[in-house]
């Protein structure tokens, strides 16, 4: 299957969206669906260098991104893309059943800023609340923002 996606097209989709759902044909001919990002990379998975050894005069034919379900870097051939579209965290969890949920606090504070949710298919998401300032009384604090991100799938 041929498509007209250029590296710049794919790069723009990834840069302007938190998560992207990509369906492509693998080298072995099987179809693969991947939820990926270039925006929400765990600290321990950040590349050690952004320097490329690729010859800039040759066009890019593959795209490298972070597979959020596997928790690893992956790449795919631009010519193998079947479909590519943004996906929200809400769309990612629709139809899934919550299997377990746990809260995580920071030892030196009385706040519990993290809520991790695991679903029946191993999918996981995390809610994180951050606070603007500390008054000394938790009842006086309000979150400055609440972030939600997709975590790698749980191991079976």
GIPEMO-V938946 format. One record per helix or strand of 2 or more residues. SS is the DSSP state (2 for helix, 1 for strand). FROM is the first residue (numbers start at 1). TO is the last residue. If there is no record, write none. Layout:
SS|FROM|TO + SS|FROM|TO
//
This chain:
2|7|15 + 1|20|25 + 1|31|37 + 2|43|45 + 1|62|67 + 1|72|77 + 2|78|80 + 1|81|86 + 2|89|93 + 1|98|104 + 1|114|119 + 1|124|131 + 2|138|140 + 1|143|151
//
